[in-house]
Amino acid sequence: MQGTKASEWITQEFETVLVVAKPKLGKTTFATSAPTPMVVVACDLGKLSIYPGTKREEILVLPYQDLTREMGDLGTSNPKRDIFTKLMRDLSDIARAIKLGEPLKMEDGTEFPTPKTVVLDGFTRLNSMMVDGKLALSNKQYTEDLDKSIRFNFWGKRATDIYTVIQQYASFKACNVVITSWVYAETKTGPDGSSFETGRWLPDIGGKNNLRTAGVVANSILCDYDHIKKQYVVRTKPDSRYDWLGLRDKFDLAAEIDVTYVKGQPGPWERLFGKVK
């Protein structure tokens, strides 16, 4: 066997972070305060909120905001494969460039420096994009159109493929990786068959990957807004609602950190992880 004494162990220089929140509470803003050069894989629809203190010319945005379903006749909808196949191809190309320490090669022949940070922005939608893409490849409109004998396998393969992407990126040792996601209220079914909320909130990644993702990355944080203090904050400690929050090897951090933008002051990333390298 091979090993290293803990006193000689060199910890990973870069961070892997799951950033979650309800909509419009600063997930992407936090993510884009990380070190540059940066690549943002933008899956969420609409405007991209970039931290004001970050140099925009050092951020490469790869937009995947085309719809993966299009309206059909009589209120139906049809999945599309093009945006899904482009996304998966680009994710593979980014991973390859980072592992080799090479610049990203663009379709127009230009290059972008090897990123210090990769942001997978909008993993909630990325999950649904994968479902639609796999349906399109199977020439099916909906998962209900799949034969019952293979429907369970479809969901299992989708979960495995999503987890593969998460593990691939969380394993990078040469750059920071940030995954952003919404959260949703956990529900269970009572003895009478009715649903009820448990009071617990989970990352909206998809099935078992909700907690798997929080476990694989080094840090899981929640963006929020304190209406009393009128501050945007990041929550770093677990509680009864978010029992999967936490940061590894950062035992002295406060449970709530003010990350409100102040010109000339350290950004959110630096307030959590120290001076940007």
C-alpha positions as CSV (number, residue, x, y, z in Angstrom):
1,M,0.0,0.0,0.0
2,Q,1.0,3.6,-0.4
3,G,0.2,6.5,1.9
4,T,1.4,9.8,3.4
5,K,1.5,10.9,7.1
6,A,-1.1,13.5,7.9
7,S,1.7,15.9,8.9
8,E,3.1,15.7,5.4
9,W,-0.2,15.6,3.5
10,I,-0.6,18.5,1.0
11,T,-4.2,19.5,0.9
12,Q,-5.9,20.3,-2.4
13,E,-5.0,23.9,-3.4
14,F,-8.4,24.5,-5.2
15,E,-11.9,24.4,-3.9
16,T,-15.0,22.4,-5.0
17,V,-18.2,24.1,-4.0
18,L,-21.9,23.4,-4.2
19,V,-23.7,26.7,-4.0
20,V,-27.5,26.5,-3.5
21,A,-30.3,28.9,-2.9
22,K,-33.9,29.8,-3.8
23,P,-34.0,31.8,-7.1
24,K,-32.4,35.3,-7.2
25,L,-30.4,35.1,-4.0
26,G,-26.9,35.3,-5.3
27,K,-25.7,31.8,-6.4
28,T,-24.1,32.9,-9.7
29,T,-22.9,36.2,-8.2
30,F,-21.0,34.3,-5.5
31,A,-19.6,31.8,-8.1
32,T,-18.3,34.5,-10.4
33,S,-16.3,36.1,-7.5
34,A,-14.0,33.1,-7.7
35,P,-10.5,33.3,-9.3
36,T,-10.1,34.0,-13.0
37,P,-9.7,33.0,-15.8
38,M,-13.1,31.4,-15.5
39,V,-15.4,29.4,-17.6
40,V,-19.2,29.6,-16.9
41,V,-21.3,26.8,-18.3
42,A,-24.6,28.8,-18.3
43,C,-27.6,26.5,-18.2
44,D,-30.1,28.8,-16.5
45,L,-32.3,30.9,-18.7
46,G,-32.1,34.7,-18.7
47,K,-29.5,37.2,-17.5
48,L,-26.2,36.1,-16.0
49,S,-25.4,37.9,-12.7
50,I,-21.6,38.4,-12.7
51,Y,-20.0,39.7,-9.5
52,P,-19.3,43.5,-10.0
53,G,-15.7,43.2,-8.8
54,T,-14.7,40.5,-11.4
55,K,-13.0,41.4,-14.7
56,R,-15.5,40.4,-17.4
57,E,-12.9,40.0,-20.0
58,E,-11.5,37.1,-17.9
59,I,-14.7,35.1,-18.0
60,L,-15.7,32.9,-20.9
61,V,-19.5,32.3,-20.9
62,L,-20.7,29.1,-22.7
63,P,-24.5,29.6,-23.1
64,Y,-26.8,26.6,-23.2
65,Q,-30.0,28.6,-23.0
66,D,-31.8,27.3,-26.0
67,L,-34.9,25.3,-25.0
68,T,-34.6,21.6,-24.9
69,R,-38.3,21.2,-25.6
70,E,-40.3,22.9,-28.3
71,M,-44.1,23.4,-28.3
72,G,-46.0,21.0,-30.5
73,D,-49.6,20.8,-31.6
74,L,-52.5,20.5,-29.2
75,G,-50.5,21.6,-26.2
76,T,-47.8,18.9,-26.5
77,S,-44.1,19.4,-26.5
78,N,-41.2,17.6,-28.2
79,P,-37.6,17.1,-26.8
80,K,-34.6,18.3,-28.8
81,R,-31.2,16.7,-28.9
82,D,-29.0,19.4,-30.4
83,I,-28.4,21.5,-27.2
84,F,-27.9,18.4,-25.2
85,T,-25.3,16.9,-27.5
86,K,-23.4,20.3,-27.7
87,L,-23.4,20.6,-23.9
88,M,-22.0,17.1,-23.3
89,R,-19.4,17.6,-26.0
90,D,-18.3,20.9,-24.5
91,L,-18.2,19.5,-20.9
92,S,-15.9,16.7,-22.2
93,D,-13.6,19.3,-24.0
94,I,-13.4,21.5,-20.9
95,A,-12.5,18.5,-18.7
96,R,-9.8,17.4,-21.2
97,A,-8.2,20.8,-21.4
98,I,-8.0,21.2,-17.6
99,K,-6.5,17.8,-17.1
100,L,-3.9,18.5,-19.8
101,G,-3.3,22.1,-18.6
102,E,-4.1,23.4,-22.1
103,P,-6.1,26.5,-23.3
104,L,-9.7,26.0,-24.5
105,K,-9.9,26.0,-28.2
106,M,-12.9,27.8,-29.6
107,E,-14.7,27.1,-32.9
108,D,-13.5,30.3,-34.5
109,G,-9.9,29.3,-34.0
110,T,-9.2,31.5,-30.9
111,E,-8.1,30.2,-27.5
112,F,-9.1,31.0,-23.9
113,P,-6.5,30.4,-21.1
114,T,-6.8,27.3,-19.0
115,P,-9.4,28.3,-16.4
116,K,-8.7,28.6,-12.7
117,T,-12.4,28.2,-12.1
118,V,-15.2,26.3,-13.8
119,V,-18.8,27.2,-12.9
120,L,-21.6,24.7,-13.8
121,D,-24.3,27.3,-13.4
122,G,-27.9,26.0,-13.2
123,F,-27.5,22.3,-12.5
124,T,-31.2,22.0,-11.8
125,R,-31.9,22.7,-15.5
126,L,-28.8,20.8,-16.7
127,N,-30.5,17.7,-15.2
128,S,-33.7,18.3,-17.1
129,M,-31.7,19.0,-20.2
130,M,-30.1,15.5,-19.9
131,V,-33.6,13.9,-19.6
132,D,-34.9,15.7,-22.7
133,G,-31.7,14.9,-24.6
134,K,-31.9,11.2,-23.8
135,L,-35.6,11.1,-24.7
136,A,-34.8,12.8,-28.1
137,L,-32.1,10.2,-28.8
138,S,-34.7,7.5,-28.0
139,N,-37.3,9.1,-30.3
140,K,-39.7,9.5,-27.4
141,Q,-41.7,12.6,-26.3
142,Y,-42.1,11.8,-22.6
143,T,-40.7,9.4,-20.1
144,E,-44.2,8.0,-19.8
145,D,-43.8,6.9,-23.4
146,L,-41.0,4.5,-22.5
147,D,-42.0,0.9,-22.0
148,K,-42.5,0.2,-18.3
149,S,-39.8,-2.6,-18.5
150,I,-37.1,0.0,-19.4
151,R,-38.5,3.1,-17.6
152,F,-36.7,2.3,-14.3
153,N,-33.4,1.7,-16.2
154,F,-33.8,5.1,-18.0
155,W,-34.0,7.0,-14.7
156,G,-31.2,4.9,-13.2
157,K,-28.9,5.6,-16.2
158,R,-29.8,9.3,-16.1
159,A,-28.8,9.5,-12.4
160,T,-25.6,7.7,-13.1
161,D,-24.7,10.0,-16.0
162,I,-25.4,13.1,-13.9
163,Y,-23.3,11.7,-11.1
164,T,-20.5,11.0,-13.5
165,V,-20.4,14.6,-14.6
166,I,-20.4,15.8,-10.9
167,Q,-17.6,13.4,-9.9
168,Q,-15.5,14.2,-13.0
169,Y,-15.5,17.9,-12.2
170,A,-15.3,17.5,-8.4
171,S,-12.1,15.5,-8.9
172,F,-10.2,18.3,-10.7
173,K,-7.0,19.2,-8.8
174,A,-5.9,22.0,-11.1
175,C,-8.9,24.5,-10.8
176,N,-11.8,25.5,-8.6
177,V,-15.2,24.0,-9.5
178,V,-18.5,25.6,-8.5
179,I,-21.9,23.9,-9.0
180,T,-25.0,26.0,-8.5
181,S,-28.5,24.7,-7.9
182,W,-31.9,25.6,-6.6
183,V,-33.3,24.0,-3.5
184,Y,-36.7,22.4,-2.9
185,A,-38.8,21.5,0.1
186,E,-38.6,17.7,0.9
187,T,-42.0,16.0,1.0
188,K,-43.1,12.6,2.2
189,T,-46.3,10.6,2.0
190,G,-48.3,10.1,5.2
191,P,-50.2,6.9,6.2
192,D,-53.3,8.3,4.6
193,G,-51.6,8.8,1.3
194,S,-51.4,12.6,1.5
195,S,-48.1,14.5,1.0
196,F,-46.6,16.8,3.6
197,E,-43.4,18.9,3.9
198,T,-40.8,17.6,6.3
199,G,-39.3,21.1,7.0
200,R,-36.0,19.9,5.3
201,W,-34.7,21.5,2.1
202,L,-32.5,19.7,-0.4
203,P,-30.3,20.7,-3.4
204,D,-32.4,20.3,-6.6
205,I,-30.0,18.1,-8.5
206,G,-32.1,15.0,-9.0
207,G,-32.9,12.0,-6.9
208,K,-30.1,10.4,-4.9
209,N,-27.7,13.0,-6.5
210,N,-29.2,15.7,-4.2
211,L,-27.2,14.5,-1.3
212,R,-24.5,12.7,-3.3
213,T,-23.4,16.1,-4.7
214,A,-23.2,17.7,-1.3
215,G,-21.0,14.8,-0.1
216,V,-18.7,14.7,-3.1
217,V,-17.7,18.3,-3.1
218,A,-15.5,19.8,-0.3
219,N,-17.9,22.7,0.5
220,S,-21.7,23.1,0.5
221,I,-23.1,26.6,1.2
222,L,-26.4,28.4,1.0
223,C,-26.9,31.9,-0.3
224,D,-29.6,33.9,1.5
225,Y,-30.8,37.4,2.4
226,D,-31.0,38.6,5.9
227,H,-34.1,41.0,5.9
228,I,-33.3,42.3,9.4
229,K,-29.6,43.2,8.7
230,K,-30.4,43.9,5.0
231,Q,-27.4,41.9,3.9
232,Y,-26.8,39.2,1.4
233,V,-25.3,36.3,3.4
234,V,-23.8,32.8,2.9
235,R,-24.7,30.1,5.5
236,T,-21.9,27.7,6.2
237,K,-23.2,25.5,9.0
238,P,-25.9,22.8,9.0
239,D,-29.2,23.1,10.8
240,S,-32.4,21.2,10.9
241,R,-33.5,22.6,7.5
242,Y,-30.2,22.3,5.7
243,D,-28.4,19.5,7.5
244,W,-25.9,18.9,4.6
245,L,-24.2,22.3,4.7
246,G,-20.6,22.6,5.6
247,L,-17.0,23.4,4.6
248,R,-14.1,21.0,5.1
249,D,-11.0,22.1,7.1
250,K,-12.6,25.5,7.9
251,F,-13.7,25.0,11.5
252,D,-13.5,28.7,12.6
253,L,-15.8,30.2,10.1
254,A,-19.0,31.9,11.3
255,A,-22.3,30.2,10.6
256,E,-23.4,33.3,8.6
257,I,-21.0,35.5,6.5
258,D,-21.9,38.8,5.0
259,V,-21.2,38.8,1.3
260,T,-22.9,42.0,0.3
261,Y,-21.0,43.9,-2.4
262,V,-18.9,46.8,-1.2
263,K,-16.7,48.5,-3.7
264,G,-13.0,48.0,-2.8
265,Q,-13.7,45.3,-0.3
266,P,-12.9,41.6,-0.6
267,G,-15.5,39.6,-2.7
268,P,-17.6,36.7,-1.4
269,W,-15.1,34.1,-2.5
270,E,-12.3,35.7,-0.6
271,R,-14.4,36.2,2.5
272,L,-14.9,32.4,2.7
273,F,-11.7,31.0,1.3
274,G,-9.1,33.6,1.8
275,K,-7.2,35.8,-0.6
276,V,-7.7,34.9,-4.3
277,K,-4.5,33.3,-5.7
